[in-house]
Amino acid sequence: MTGSAGAVRKAVERFCRELAATTGTHLKKGLSIEDTIDRLHQHRAIDDLEVGTLHRLRKFGNRGSHEDDTVNPATSAILSNVTALRSLQDKHLGIAHKPALKLLAGGTEAPPATA
């Protein structure tokens, strides 16, 4: 499940890049995801509540060095975070834009199989 938590963090990064491109917000190369989220907020691409949500989602997949790697995040927390991110995607990028993830039994997500 730690891979799922990392996938949430990567999805946040992708969402932020796509939102920046959609809104015309210029992002410098090498800008951290934390700074990217703040820049989107400064340019009013996201509101005060959304900036907090994105920072929470960003941190979800990043364990601190002092944390126990053997403890996996709860499946319900992963599902809750995916739902929050999908809501932001629907609001800002439109219903037509859907992530290429499918819900698997047990509440985890996986990319679609490729041929």
C-alpha positions in Angstrom: 0.0 0.0 0.0 2.9 2.3 0.4 3.1 2.3 -3.4 -0.5 3.5 -3.5 0.4 6.4 -1.2 3.2 7.3 -3.5 0.9 7.1 -6.5 -1.4 9.6 -4.8 1.6 12.0 -4.4 2.5 11.5 -8.1 -1.1 12.1 -9.1 -1.0 15.4 -7.2 2.1 16.4 -9.1 0.5 15.6 -12.4 -2.7 17.4 -11.5 -0.7 20.6 -10.5 1.3 20.5 -13.8 -2.0 20.1 -15.8 -3.7 22.8 -13.9 -0.8 25.2 -14.4 -0.9 24.5 -18.1 -4.7 25.0 -18.2 -4.6 28.3 -16.3 -1.5 29.7 -17.9 0.5 29.7 -14.7 4.2 29.6 -15.4 6.1 27.1 -13.4 9.9 27.2 -13.4 11.8 24.0 -14.2 12.8 22.1 -11.1 10.2 23.8 -8.9 9.2 21.6 -5.9 5.6 20.3 -5.7 5.2 22.3 -2.5 6.2 25.5 -4.3 4.1 24.6 -7.3 1.0 24.3 -5.1 1.8 27.6 -3.5 2.3 29.3 -6.9 -1.1 28.0 -8.1 -2.6 29.5 -5.0 -0.9 32.8 -5.5 -2.2 32.9 -9.1 -5.7 32.1 -7.8 -5.9 28.8 -9.7 -6.9 27.2 -6.5 -8.6 28.6 -3.4 -7.5 28.6 0.3 -9.2 25.2 1.1 -7.8 23.6 -2.0 -4.3 24.6 -1.3 -4.6 22.9 2.1 -6.1 19.8 0.5 -3.3 19.5 -2.0 -0.6 20.0 0.6 -2.2 17.3 2.7 -2.4 14.9 -0.3 1.2 15.7 -1.2 2.5 14.8 2.3 0.4 11.6 2.4 2.9 9.7 0.2 6.0 11.2 1.8 7.0 9.4 4.9 9.5 11.1 7.2 12.8 9.4 7.8 11.9 8.8 11.4 8.6 7.0 10.5 8.3 3.2 10.4 8.3 2.0 6.8 6.6 -1.2 7.7 3.4 0.7 8.7 1.1 1.0 5.6 -1.4 3.8 5.3 -5.0 2.6 5.8 -6.8 1.7 2.6 -9.7 4.0 3.6 -7.2 6.9 3.8 -5.9 6.2 0.3 -9.4 6.0 -1.1 -10.4 9.2 0.7 -7.4 11.0 -0.8 -8.1 9.7 -4.3 -11.6 10.9 -4.0 -10.5 14.3 -2.9 -8.1 14.6 -5.8 -10.7 13.4 -8.3 -13.0 16.1 -7.0 -10.4 18.7 -7.7 -9.7 17.3 -11.1 -13.4 17.4 -12.0 -13.8 21.0 -10.8 -10.7 22.4 -12.4 -9.9 20.2 -15.4 -13.5 19.2 -16.3 -15.4 15.9 -16.2 -13.9 14.8 -19.6 -10.5 14.6 -17.9 -10.3 11.4 -15.9 -7.2 9.7 -14.5 -6.3 6.4 -16.0 -6.9 4.6 -12.7 -9.3 1.8 -12.0 -10.7 0.9 -8.6 -9.7 -2.6 -7.6 -11.4 -4.8 -5.0 -10.3 -3.6 -1.5 -10.3 0.1 -2.5 -6.9 0.3 -4.0 -6.2 1.7 -7.5 -4.0 0.5 -10.3 -3.1 1.8 -13.8 -4.9 0.0 -16.6 -3.0 -2.9 -18.2 -1.2 -2.1 -21.5 -0.8 -4.5 -24.4 
